[in-house]
Amino acid sequence: MSRVIKGFLQKDLERRFAGMEDFLVVSIKGIGGIDNNEMRGVLKSKGIRLTVVKNSMMRKALESMGHGSAAGLFSTGPCTVAYGGDSIVDVAKELVGWAKKLPVVEVKGAYVEGQIVPQKGAEELAKMPTRVELQGQLVQIALTPGSNVAGAIVGPGSRIAGCLKSHIEKMEKEAA
């Protein structure tokens, strides 16, 4: 391949991954065509994209984009970059799930917020709650004190009302 063509391909990688801060690196070597199409279709419907890259060009593209520390993820074997979705956790969950279904899919590592995450750590990302789940937990935490205060305010009043009601019923029985 000529230098000119390599330059064009590197510029294309830089353009494609511009602004991307988090990605997962996987190997899909040996995956069958049908499985590959099915996996890519499911991932695309969830906003996750896969791009097979040439390691040397990806390393150069990362260095020119200011992410040179991520170049270590592209050292050996064929690499595919997985990116998109709501967060890197969503990407990791999906690809770890596919790795369980298809043994040829192998998670190699991740690049998260400027740091390389090794294979084991990248698989652990799949166990973390997603952004939506974290937002739900945050809302739950925020609402808990308010509901406790409301319960504390309503609780004694309902007891008094219950006592008054039973006293009124008792008085009605005596009057009858």
Buried (B, 14 or more C-beta within 10 A) or exposed (E): EEEEEBEEBBEEBBEBBEEEEBBBBBBBEEBEEEBBEBBBEEBEEEEBBBBEBBBEBBBBBBEEBEBEEBBEBBEEEEBBBBBBBEBBBBBBBBBBBBBEEBEBBBBBBBBBEEEBBBBEBBBBBBEBEBBEEEEEEEEEEEEEEEEEEEEEEEEEEEEEEEEEEEEEEEEEEEEE
